[in-house]
Amino acid sequence: MTSNNPKTSLLCFDGVDDFVEIQYQTQLNPPTLTVEAWVFALDGKNDQQGIVTSATPTEPKDWGYMLGEREVDVDKLGMTFSLVKPGGSINLKANPLPKNVWTYLAGTYDYNSKTFNFYVNGKRVDSYTGNYYNPLPPKPPETYNLLRLGTGVIGSSGLAGNFKGYIDEVR
């Protein structure tokens, strides 16, 4: 993982083993949230890829979220904003992540209205209303709901995968 420009937050991931991990912090798992990033996916990676993830890696799964690319239908990848809860997840879907071009992704969840939305390049592509997110503090040891950039939920085949490309301006 490298950045050749000290004036940017740009991160480069090799798609194999690079990722950034930030320990659980309450402010990174608020009841109402917006997760956004600019991504530049490189050719050669046609698999599930996590871009921004905060979800429990092992059972029992608690509340969390993931912005990335995963299987949206049988043998079909698509960009997703997923909210994870005990017993399952809700996945807002879009077309596969374009390669070799910058793409703006954003996912939002409004705790009061229980509505979440998924945006690609500023256009809302999917939405859902339902109680699917309630950020709880992690159980000891505090390895739950780590914020990860460039990978999915480690230890979960359905939400796993390292990102190959560049990620910038994560908020």
C-alpha positions in Angstrom: 0.0 0.0 0.0 1.6 3.3 -1.1 0.9 6.9 -1.7 3.5 8.9 -3.6 2.0 12.3 -2.9 2.2 13.5 0.7 -0.6 16.0 0.0 -3.3 13.4 -0.6 -5.1 10.7 1.3 -4.9 8.4 -1.7 -4.2 4.7 -0.8 -3.2 2.0 -3.2 -4.1 -1.6 -2.5 -2.7 -4.7 -4.3 -5.8 -6.9 -4.0 -3.9 -9.5 -2.1 -3.1 -8.6 1.4 -3.1 -4.8 1.8 -5.7 -3.1 4.1 -5.9 -0.4 6.7 -7.5 -1.3 10.1 -8.7 1.2 12.7 -9.8 0.0 16.2 -13.4 0.4 17.2 -14.5 4.0 17.9 -18.0 5.0 18.8 -17.9 8.0 16.4 -17.1 5.6 13.5 -20.3 3.7 14.2 -23.0 6.4 14.7 -26.8 5.7 14.6 -27.1 7.9 11.5 -24.3 7.6 9.1 -22.8 8.4 5.7 -20.0 6.3 4.2 -18.4 7.6 1.1 -15.3 7.1 -1.0 -13.7 7.7 -4.3 -12.5 4.4 -5.8 -10.4 3.5 -8.8 -10.6 -0.3 -9.3 -7.8 -1.8 -11.4 -8.2 -4.6 -14.0 -7.4 -8.2 -13.0 -9.7 -8.4 -9.9 -13.1 -10.0 -10.6 -14.0 -11.1 -7.1 -15.7 -9.8 -4.0 -13.9 -6.7 -2.7 -14.4 -4.6 0.4 -13.8 -0.9 0.2 -15.0 0.4 3.6 -16.1 -2.1 6.2 -17.2 -2.0 9.8 -18.7 -5.4 10.8 -18.2 -8.3 13.1 -15.8 -10.9 11.6 -17.2 -13.9 13.5 -20.5 -15.3 14.7 -22.7 -14.1 16.2 -22.8 -11.3 13.7 -23.7 -8.0 15.2 -24.6 -4.7 13.5 -22.3 -3.2 10.9 -21.9 -2.0 7.4 -19.9 -2.6 4.2 -19.3 -0.6 1.1 -17.8 -2.7 -1.7 -18.4 -5.2 -4.4 -19.8 -8.7 -3.8 -22.1 -11.3 -5.4 -25.5 -9.7 -5.9 -27.0 -12.6 -7.8 -25.8 -16.1 -8.6 -22.3 -15.7 -10.2 -22.9 -11.9 -10.7 -20.9 -9.2 -9.0 -22.2 -5.7 -8.3 -21.4 -2.7 -6.1 -23.1 -2.9 -2.8 -23.8 -0.9 0.4 -24.7 -3.6 3.0 -26.1 -3.3 6.5 -25.4 -6.3 8.6 -27.4 -7.5 11.6 -27.6 -10.7 13.6 -28.9 -13.4 11.2 -28.3 -11.6 7.9 -27.8 -8.5 5.9 -29.6 -6.2 3.5 -27.7 -5.3 0.4 -28.4 -2.3 -1.8 -27.1 -3.1 -5.2 -25.7 -1.5 -8.4 -23.9 -2.6 -11.5 -20.3 -4.1 -11.2 -17.6 -1.6 -10.2 -16.1 -0.1 -13.4 -12.4 -0.7 -13.9 -9.7 2.0 -14.5 -12.0 4.9 -13.9 -12.7 7.0 -10.7 -16.1 6.2 -9.2 -17.8 7.9 -6.3 -19.6 5.6 -3.9 -21.8 6.6 -0.9 -24.1 4.8 1.4 -26.4 6.6 4.0 -28.6 5.4 6.8 -31.0 7.7 8.7 -31.7 6.1 12.1 -35.0 8.1 12.6 -36.6 7.2 9.3 -34.9 3.7 9.1 -34.1 4.5 5.5 -30.8 3.7 3.8 -29.7 4.7 0.3 -26.9 3.8 -2.1 -25.4 6.3 -4.5 -23.0 5.9 -7.4 -21.5 9.0 -8.9 -24.1 11.1 -7.0 -27.1 9.2 -8.4 -29.2 7.2 -6.0 -29.3 3.6 -7.4 -31.1 1.7 -4.6 -32.8 2.3 -1.3 -34.5 0.4 1.5 -36.5 1.3 4.6 -36.4 -1.0 7.6 -34.7 -1.4 11.0 -31.4 -2.9 9.9 -28.8 -0.9 11.7 -28.2 -0.3 15.4 -24.5 0.2 16.2 -23.6 -1.5 19.5 -20.3 -1.2 21.3 -18.1 -4.2 20.7 -17.8 -7.1 23.0 -14.4 -7.7 24.6 -11.9 -8.2 23.2 -12.5 -5.2 21.0 -11.9 -6.9 17.7 -15.5 -6.4 16.6 -16.6 -3.7 14.2 -13.1 -2.6 13.3 -13.1 -0.1 10.5 -11.3 -1.6 7.6 -10.3 0.1 4.3 -9.4 -2.1 1.3 -10.9 -5.3 2.6 -14.1 -6.9 3.6 -15.0 -8.7 6.8 -12.1 -10.8 7.6 -13.2 -14.4 8.3 -16.4 -14.1 6.3 -16.6 -15.7 2.9 -19.7 -13.7 1.9 -18.3 -10.3 2.8 -14.6 -10.9 2.3 -12.1 -9.9 -0.4 -9.2 -7.5 -0.7 -9.6 -4.4 -3.0 -7.3 -3.9 -6.0 -6.9 -0.3 -6.9 -7.0 3.2 -5.3 -9.2 4.6 -2.5 -9.4 8.3 -1.7 -11.4 10.7 0.4 -13.0 8.1 2.7 -15.5 9.8 5.0 
